[in-house]
Amino acid sequence: MAVRNVAMREAIRRALHEEMLRDEAVFVMGEEVAYWQGTHRVTRGFLEEFGERRVRDTPISEMAIGGVAVGAAMAGLRPVAEFMTINFAFLALDAIVNHAAKVRYFFDGMFKVPLVYRAASGWGNQATASHSHAPEPIFAHFPGIYVGCPSNALDAYGMLKTAIRDDNPVLFSESIALYPKPSPLPDASDEAAQDDLLVPIGKGDIKRAGTDVTLVAYARGVDWSLQAARALARDGIEAEVVDLRWLRPLDMALVYKSFKKTNRCVIVEESLPMYSFGSEIAALLQENMFDYMDAPIKRVAAEDVPLPYSKEIELLALPNAQKVVDAVKEIV
Amino acid sequence: MPSPSKDMLLDWYRQMALIREFEETCHQLYLQKRITGVYLHLYSGHEASGVGSMAALRKSDHVITAYRDHGIALILGMDANAVMAEMMGKKTGGSGGKGGSMHLASAAHNFWGGYAIVGGHLPLAAGIALEARYRGKDDVTMTYVGDGATNNGYFHESLNMSAIWDLPVIWIIENNGYGMGTEVERASGQTELHRKAAAYGIKDFGRVDAQDALAVYEVASQAVAYARAHGPAVIEHITYRYRGHGVSDKQYDSRDDMSAELRQWMDEREPLKILRDRIQAQFGDVSETLSAHEESARQIVAQSVEFAEASDLPRGRDALLSNTYVGSPLVYKTSDSIGAGSD
């Protein structure tokens, strides 16, 4: 099977396209997904191929996008509802948290809610404070929903397909900065080959093996961690990079296994530092791996500030590979 | 629209008597602390609104409502035992004791539930109706929404979405005069709430005296036929709640002016009495049958209390965690996979 470098946006498009072909209950809805061809071009060509019934432009109504998807899923469809950016998903927080995530529980299993919320996420590009969030941990706070955050084309492809087929609600966060990034994706043409690429819900992945420190990350944090690992290798430090891929469920077994080997950990995330991914992983490590801990757990996250417009101070707020290198050097 | 038969009308009375008996019993049980949940929103006074409108539906149609949901559940045929057991948080409750008063549902009756966030169920209604449209079925989704919810964003977004997608939803605004304690006049710029339909280009079926089950039925039948063929419809039901917003709202009944208002509604607009008079005007003396229905309601409700009190509570960690997800229980801190369990 040929393996080609594919942009993450194209991998997501391919996954969505295949799942729509595979299951007539799958449809997409969201702002500009149809005639505009998708704000991020993920649904390019979908309207022509699947028609208005299955490719549904919505008004700018995030509360309704969030809630209509819940009702349609309860009734037996498999909506893939797009929030143009995850910033706008805040408007739908009630639909996501109180309905998508809880309907199954408060009716004690009477209904399933097989939906996927796709949302473009992330900081940068001078988008300014209200358009600059990577708030995945907020959504992962709530039981009843899964949260997926791919770091590359292959994972995005396999994770989204799994998410669409799963009978639980999934918030699928796609880092805008990673959309154009090419990475290898096999040209799987038949269904069996495609199924081989499925990524199970809650399964993390070791992106680089190492012995001296564990870097735990997701989405863009994986790139910063891998860049940092290459820089550290020049100084003789071998970092292991754990890409958790899903913020809920959290594959802590993978983190523990790595930590038992390295005894040191730096957690890398694009999001804000308070009550964060980093806080959670650090708390779990100290609770469960205390005997293996040779140094304080370090965290690299965004600065605790709303993001400004001006480029230089904007970049100052963001995590990067150098900040990861510096954190590692404090504990190795 | 066929005019309702004598049997049909007698059955409406049966349903209304059951709701009234059930709700007033719930009220007593709450005061006696035999129902202990903090929220309990009773349908007393609203009976004709639900009974008359749902009589216009067929079995394959859908129903969804907010938290004032006991009456809706009973009208659709949910077992009173399961409803009462849910009030008491029992395992035998319709939602296994996990939902309580505000979260009754029955998939078997196409009853998609009671929901506790004001307006939160409105986009769900649109989604349920979308499934029917998507699959080419002509089933409608009857959606009950309080007057207070018409001021919230969910209402605006959901009605608008139903309009642009021609979704077969009948939006029934149950206007009982108060959003919790705030009069409609103090809460809404447009106090004739049905007129909000115009903002979305939705067919407006106007205001109905919802203490009169027959009047409700007549308009609901037209709206259902319209929704089946075309798309969304709005009806405003003018009704009144006999108890507070929730049973815990003590100030409600102690306010003199409100009590006078309440007395007036009960004296002049009592839905069971109106229906009784309507039936007897048309079909003569049916008091024996109506009394039998009232007696039967007392028995059913008494039996439901007995059933509920004798039922077990859900207990233990399995009961706590089950049905958080399809396929696996939630297990935080007891497994290496955090936030969802391993099978």
Interface residues (C-beta under 8 A of the other chain):
Chain A: F27 R53 R56 T58 P59 S61 E62 M63 A64 I65 G66 G67 V68 A69 V70 G71 A72 A73 M74 A75 G76 L77 P79 D94 A95 N98 H99 V103 R104 Y105 F106 F107 D108 G109 M110 F111 K112 A140 P143 G144 Y146 D166 D167 N168 I201 G202 R248 P249 L250 D251 M252 A253 Y256 L284 E287
Chain B: H62 I64 S95 G96 G97 K98 G99 H103 A105 S106 A107 W112 G113 Y115 A116 I117 G120 H121 L122 P123 L124 A125 A126 G127 I128 A129 L130 E131 A132 Y134 G153 Y154 E157 S158 N160 M161 I164 W165 S322 N323 T324 Y325 V326 G327 L330 Y332 K333 D336 S337 I338 G339 A340
